[in-house]
Amino acid sequence: MIDLRLLREDPDRVRASQRARGEDVALVDSLLSADERRRSSGVRFDELRAEQKALGKLIPKASGDEKAELLKKAGQLAADVKAADADRDAAAAETQELLLRLGNLVHPDVPVGGEEDFVTLETHGTIRDFAAEGFEPKDHLQLGQILGAIDVERGAKVSGSRFYFLTGVGALLELALVNAAIAQATAAGFTPMLTPALVRPQSMAGTGFLGQAAQDVYHLADDDLYLVGTSEVPLAAYHMDEILDADRLPLRYAGFSPCFRREAGSHGKDTRGIFRVHQFDKVEMFSYVSPEDSQAEHQRLLEWEKQWLTSLELPYRVIDVASADLGASAARKFDCEAWIPTQGKYRELTSTSDCTEFQSRRLSIRVRDGKQVKPLATLNGTLCAVPRTIVALLENHQQADGSVRVPEVLRPYLGGREVLEPVAK
């Protein structure tokens, strides 16, 4: 959540942020009104409570009619205090509810607009000219079947649409990707983490995934637990309700977890293969830093993502995501999109977000710097979302006979294998 003091001091900035997100601007005024009621009802409660305490000291000293009058007044004050307490609690609850609906403040450099209004910052690598090489590229599902690596038919039979099996070399390729990604993260100073896939509501809400993203989340109603769509959630909640010493920062974690997404609203999109699925594995980077260091850390996370995609020898571009496509928690987001030959376009493989103090305020994570205790900043960045990375690898490194060249960075994790060969029919 944002700082209420900032809202009071500069409401126009918050209105502009809401407008850029395409969200309800009137929410700002509703929140200001609720906050004013919260503060005034708090003052009213304090005044009545002080009067009640003062009266309580007079009653033992009084007698006769005076005491009777004071007792009568005390009874009325008790009722007034109770009503003021209820008003204060109601106003505080309304303020909190409205505050939780407000997205993070959009960074001033973020391009304004919807999904297609991003700005391309960089382009890396060379897109292969398959026509010049004399063959038409196969898509990842064809290649996966040729290699005995992907089985979506049995995935659908067992679990339904958008599920799949990785088989044989496909399973080995996932393990190679995960191990190589964790190795890179560990070398960069990240602590490897295996995280829970089920979290409590306060963890999911605190990270910002029960607002506009709630429709994409699986909820186990009988247990009131949520399946995570990213290990960002348990990594963000890891230090919930804690005060960290400033000399411990930055804290950097690399979480590996299964991820579950309902993909609500994606009917008809990416229905072929494993690009958009309900369950997948991912290596996620997560950082806790001082607020003044969040922009620099954001660039560091982006550089680690670029290092990873470059090591996989994939052509890709970096985009500055537009304001209405940020998600509630991010003040700014960079995506790395790899070229997918059979789609003829770049598609998102990694994403890194600067969430500033938004999540730490919701999760009550603070940093102690000398005598000062304040919220810290959190950031996240995908290192390897496995299925999409497999899609990009198979399509970009395929050869005319259906085999696939293995990038050098993965070979040690595949027994030195340089090429994935078609399986015998």
Residue pairs with C-beta under 8 A, 6 or more apart in sequence:
1 99
1 100
1 102
1 358
1 361
1 362
2 14
2 99
2 102
2 104
2 105
2 358
2 361
3 357
3 361
4 35
4 95
4 99
6 13
6 14
6 105
7 14
7 28
7 31
7 32
7 35
8 32
8 35
11 28
11 29
11 32
13 105
14 28
14 102
14 105
15 25
15 28
16 106
17 103
17 104
17 105
17 106
18 24
18 25
18 27
18 28
18 102
18 103
19 25
20 106
20 110
20 112
20 323
20 324
21 103
21 106
21 323
21 324
21 326
22 114
22 323
22 324
23 103
27 98
27 101
27 102
28 102
30 98
31 95
31 98
31 99
31 102
34 91
34 94
34 95
34 98
35 95
37 87
37 91
37 94
37 95
38 88
38 91
38 92
38 94
38 95
41 84
41 87
41 88
41 90
41 91
42 88
42 91
42 92
44 84
44 87
44 88
45 81
45 84
45 85
45 87
45 88
48 77
48 80
48 81
48 84
49 81
51 77
52 74
52 77
52 78
52 81
55 70
55 73
55 74
55 77
56 74
58 70
59 67
59 70
59 71
59 74
62 70
100 205
100 211
100 362
101 211
103 211
103 326
103 328
103 329
104 208
104 326
104 328
104 329
104 330
104 331
104 355
104 356
104 358
105 331
105 356
106 323
106 326
106 331
106 332
107 331
107 332
107 354
109 320
109 332
110 320
110 321
110 322
110 323
110 326
110 331
110 332
111 117
111 118
111 119
111 320
111 321
111 322
111 323
112 322
112 323
113 322
113 323
113 324
114 322
114 324
114 325
115 322
115 324
115 325
116 322
117 322
117 324
118 319
118 320
118 321
118 322
118 325
118 335
119 319
119 320
119 322
120 317
120 318
120 319
120 320
121 317
121 318
121 319
121 320
121 334
122 317
122 318
123 315
123 316
123 317
123 318
124 306
124 309
124 310
124 315
124 316
124 317
124 318
125 310
125 313
125 314
125 315
125 316
125 339
126 315
127 315
127 339
127 341
128 137
128 315
128 341
128 396
130 136
130 137
130 341
133 400
134 400
135 400
137 341
137 342
137 395
137 398
138 146
138 342
138 395
138 398
138 402
139 272
139 273
139 342
139 395
140 150
140 273
140 274
140 275
140 342
140 390
140 391
140 394
140 395
141 150
141 152
141 272
141 273
141 274
142 402
143 149
143 394
143 395
143 398
143 402
143 404
144 150
144 170
144 273
144 274
144 390
144 394
145 151
146 402
146 422
146 423
147 168
147 169
147 170
147 394
147 402
147 403
147 404
147 420
147 421
147 422
147 423
148 167
148 168
148 169
148 170
148 422
148 423
149 166
149 167
149 168
149 169
149 170
149 171
149 173
149 390
149 394
149 420
150 164
150 165
150 166
150 167
150 170
150 273
150 274
150 390
151 164
151 165
151 167
152 163
152 164
152 165
152 273
152 274
154 165
155 163
155 164
155 165
156 163
158 165
159 278
160 278
161 271
162 263
162 271
162 276
162 277
162 278
163 277
163 278
163 279
164 274
164 277
164 387
166 173
166 174
166 390
168 423
169 420
170 390
172 414
173 390
173 393
173 410
173 414
173 420
174 281
174 386
174 390
175 413
176 410
176 413
176 414
177 384
177 386
177 389
177 390
177 410
177 413
178 256
178 281
178 283
178 384
178 386
179 413
180 311
180 384
180 409
180 410
180 413
181 254
181 283
181 308
181 383
181 384
182 192
182 254
182 256
182 283
184 304
184 307
184 308
184 311
184 383
185 192
185 254
185 283
185 285
185 304
185 383
186 192
186 254
188 252
188 304
189 252
190 252
190 253
190 254
190 285
191 251
191 252
191 253
191 254
192 253
192 254
192 256
193 231
193 235
193 238
193 253
193 254
193 255
193 256
194 255
194 256
194 257
195 228
195 231
195 234
195 235
195 255
195 256
195 257
196 228
196 234
196 257
197 227
197 228
197 257
197 258
197 260
198 220
198 223
198 225
198 226
198 227
198 228
199 225
199 226
199 228
199 233
199 234
199 237
200 224
200 225
200 226
201 210
201 224
201 226
202 237
202 240
202 363
203 226
203 233
203 234
203 236
203 237
203 240
203 363
204 210
204 217
204 226
204 228
204 233
205 362
206 236
206 237
206 240
206 359
206 362
206 363
207 232
207 233
207 236
207 237
207 329
207 359
207 362
207 363
208 327
208 328
208 329
208 355
208 358
208 359
208 362
209 217
209 226
209 229
209 233
210 217
211 328
212 327
212 328
213 229
213 327
213 328
215 262
215 264
215 265
216 229
216 261
216 262
216 263
216 264
216 265
217 226
217 227
217 229
217 261
217 262
218 226
218 227
218 260
218 261
218 262
219 225
219 226
219 227
220 226
220 227
226 233
227 260
228 234
228 257
228 259
228 260
229 259
229 260
229 261
230 257
230 259
230 282
230 284
230 380
230 382
231 255
231 256
231 257
231 259
231 282
231 284
231 286
232 255
232 284
232 286
232 380
234 255
234 257
235 253
235 255
235 284
235 286
235 380
236 286
236 359
236 363
236 378
236 380
237 363
238 253
239 251
239 288
239 363
239 365
240 363
240 364
240 365
241 363
241 364
241 365
242 365
242 366
243 366
243 367
243 368
243 373
244 251
244 288
244 365
244 366
244 367
244 368
244 376
245 367
245 368
246 290
246 367
246 368
246 369
246 370
249 288
249 289
249 290
249 293
249 367
249 376
250 287
250 288
250 289
250 290
250 293
250 297
251 287
251 288
251 289
252 285
252 286
252 287
252 288
253 285
253 286
253 287
254 283
254 284
254 285
254 286
254 383
255 283
255 284
255 286
256 281
256 282
256 283
256 284
257 281
257 282
257 284
258 279
258 280
258 281
259 279
259 280
259 281
259 282
259 385
260 278
260 279
261 278
262 278
263 276
263 277
263 278
266 276
269 276
270 276
273 391
274 280
274 387
274 390
274 391
275 347
275 387
275 388
275 391
277 387
280 385
280 386
280 387
281 386
282 382
282 384
282 385
282 386
283 382
283 383
283 384
284 380
284 381
284 382
284 383
285 301
285 304
285 352
285 380
285 381
285 382
285 383
286 378
286 379
286 380
286 381
287 297
287 301
287 378
287 379
287 380
287 381
288 360
288 365
288 376
288 377
288 378
289 297
289 376
289 377
289 378
289 379
290 367
290 369
290 376
290 377
291 356
291 357
291 374
291 375
291 376
291 377
293 377
294 354
294 356
294 377
294 379
295 354
297 354
297 377
297 379
298 332
298 334
298 352
298 353
298 354
298 379
301 352
301 379
301 380
301 381
302 318
302 334
302 336
302 352
302 381
304 381
304 383
305 336
305 350
305 352
305 381
305 382
305 383
306 316
306 318
306 336
308 350
308 383
308 384
309 316
309 336
309 338
309 349
309 350
311 407
311 409
312 389
312 392
312 393
312 407
312 409
312 410
313 396
313 397
313 407
313 408
314 338
314 339
314 349
314 392
314 393
314 396
315 338
315 339
315 396
316 336
316 337
316 338
316 339
316 346
316 349
317 336
317 337
317 346
318 334
318 335
318 336
318 337
319 334
319 335
319 337
320 332
320 333
320 334
321 330
321 332
321 333
321 334
321 335
321 351
325 333
326 332
326 333
326 353
327 333
327 353
328 358
329 353
329 355
329 358
329 359
330 353
330 354
330 355
331 353
331 354
331 355
331 356
331 358
332 353
332 354
333 351
333 352
333 353
333 354
334 351
334 352
335 348
335 350
335 351
336 348
336 349
336 350
336 351
337 346
337 347
337 348
337 349
338 346
338 347
338 349
338 388
338 392
338 396
339 345
339 346
339 392
339 396
340 346
340 347
340 391
340 392
340 395
341 395
341 396
342 395
347 388
347 391
347 392
348 388
349 382
349 385
349 388
349 389
349 392
350 381
350 382
350 383
350 384
350 385
351 381
351 382
352 379
352 380
352 381
352 382
353 379
353 380
353 381
354 377
354 379
355 377
355 378
355 379
355 380
356 377
357 375
357 376
357 377
358 378
359 365
359 378
360 366
360 375
360 376
360 377
360 378
361 375
365 375
365 376
365 378
366 373
366 374
366 375
366 376
367 373
367 374
367 375
367 376
393 404
393 407
394 404
397 404
397 405
397 406
397 407
398 404
398 405
399 405
399 419
401 422
402 422
403 419
403 420
403 421
403 422
404 419
404 420
405 418
405 419
406 414
406 417
406 418
406 419
406 420
411 417
411 418
